[in-house]
Amino acid sequence: MARAATTSDVFNAIAEPQRRSILTLLRAGERPVTEVAEALGMTQPGASKHLRVLREVGLVQDHRAGKQRLYALDARGLQHVHEWTGGFEQFWNESFDRLDAYVQELKQERQKE
């Protein structure tokens, strides 16, 4: 099966670590590309490229403010990721239940000593 194009698929877009770092940075509020590049140690063209990909998949919005273009997180684009990962909730709940049971066993063994 062919892999989806990076620019049209949210999962592929966020598979790139620097794009995830940009999303994390933008959680604190909108920023111009120069601040994104500086904060993450990227070149401005590199940050612009990643921001374009994130904008194309609906994870980032932008608008002009004077001479600058400001970028902001649009978390609505993460809805598909949230729904997909939510399908694994039962696995994690069962894992935590097993861990809790193991911890209780350890506590009971220590109390017997």
C-alpha positions as CSV (number, residue, x, y, z in Angstrom):
1,M,0.0,0.0,0.0
2,A,1.4,3.4,-1.0
3,R,2.1,5.8,1.8
4,A,-0.1,9.0,1.9
5,A,1.6,12.2,0.9
6,T,3.0,14.1,3.8
7,T,1.2,17.3,2.9
8,S,-2.2,15.8,2.9
9,D,-2.1,13.5,5.9
10,V,-2.1,14.6,9.5
11,F,-0.4,11.4,10.7
12,N,2.5,11.8,8.3
13,A,2.8,15.5,9.1
14,I,3.2,14.9,12.8
15,A,5.5,12.0,12.3
16,E,8.3,14.6,11.7
17,P,9.8,15.5,15.1
18,Q,10.4,19.2,14.3
19,R,6.8,19.6,13.3
20,R,5.7,18.2,16.6
21,S,8.1,20.6,18.3
22,I,6.4,23.5,16.4
23,L,3.0,22.4,17.5
24,T,4.2,22.2,21.1
25,L,5.6,25.7,20.8
26,L,2.4,27.1,19.3
27,R,0.4,25.7,22.2
28,A,1.6,28.8,24.1
29,G,0.2,31.2,21.5
30,E,0.7,32.5,18.0
31,R,4.2,33.4,16.8
32,P,5.9,34.7,13.7
33,V,8.0,32.3,11.7
34,T,11.2,34.1,12.9
35,E,10.4,33.2,16.5
36,V,9.5,29.6,15.6
37,A,12.8,29.3,13.8
38,E,14.8,30.9,16.7
39,A,13.1,28.9,19.4
40,L,13.7,25.6,17.7
41,G,17.2,26.3,16.3
42,M,16.0,26.1,12.7
43,T,16.6,28.3,9.7
44,Q,13.7,30.5,8.7
45,P,13.2,28.7,5.4
46,G,13.2,25.4,7.2
47,A,10.6,26.6,9.7
48,S,8.5,28.0,6.9
49,K,8.5,24.7,5.1
50,H,7.3,22.8,8.2
51,L,4.7,25.5,8.9
52,R,3.4,25.2,5.3
53,V,3.0,21.4,5.8
54,L,1.2,21.9,9.1
55,R,-1.1,24.6,7.6
56,E,-1.9,22.3,4.6
57,V,-3.1,19.5,6.9
58,G,-5.1,21.9,9.1
59,L,-3.0,21.9,12.2
60,V,-1.9,25.6,11.9
61,Q,-3.6,28.8,10.9
62,D,-1.9,31.9,9.8
63,H,-2.8,35.6,9.3
64,R,-1.0,38.8,8.5
65,A,-0.2,41.3,11.3
66,G,1.6,44.2,9.7
67,K,4.7,42.9,7.9
68,Q,4.6,39.6,9.8
69,R,2.7,36.5,9.2
70,L,1.6,34.9,12.5
71,Y,1.0,31.2,13.0
72,A,-1.3,29.6,15.5
73,L,-2.1,26.1,16.5
74,D,-5.5,24.8,15.3
75,A,-5.9,21.8,17.5
76,R,-9.1,20.8,15.7
77,G,-6.9,19.2,13.1
78,L,-5.7,16.7,15.7
79,Q,-9.3,15.3,16.1
80,H,-8.5,12.3,13.8
81,V,-5.3,11.5,15.8
82,H,-7.2,11.8,19.1
83,E,-10.0,9.5,17.8
84,W,-7.5,6.9,16.5
85,T,-5.4,6.9,19.7
86,G,-8.5,6.7,21.8
87,G,-9.1,3.3,20.3
88,F,-6.2,2.1,22.4
89,E,-7.6,3.3,25.7
90,Q,-8.8,-0.2,26.7
91,F,-5.2,-1.5,26.3
92,W,-3.8,1.2,28.5
93,N,-6.6,0.9,31.1
94,E,-6.0,-2.9,31.3
95,S,-2.2,-2.3,31.6
96,F,-2.7,0.2,34.5
97,D,-5.1,-2.2,36.2
98,R,-2.5,-5.0,36.0
99,L,0.1,-2.6,37.3
100,D,-2.1,-1.5,40.2
101,A,-2.8,-5.2,41.1
102,Y,1.0,-5.9,41.1
103,V,1.7,-2.9,43.3
104,Q,-1.0,-4.0,45.8
105,E,0.6,-7.5,45.9
106,L,4.0,-6.0,46.6
107,K,2.5,-3.8,49.4
108,Q,0.8,-6.9,51.0
109,E,4.0,-8.9,50.8
110,R,5.9,-6.1,52.5
111,Q,3.3,-5.8,55.3
112,K,3.7,-9.5,56.0
113,E,7.5,-9.2,56.4
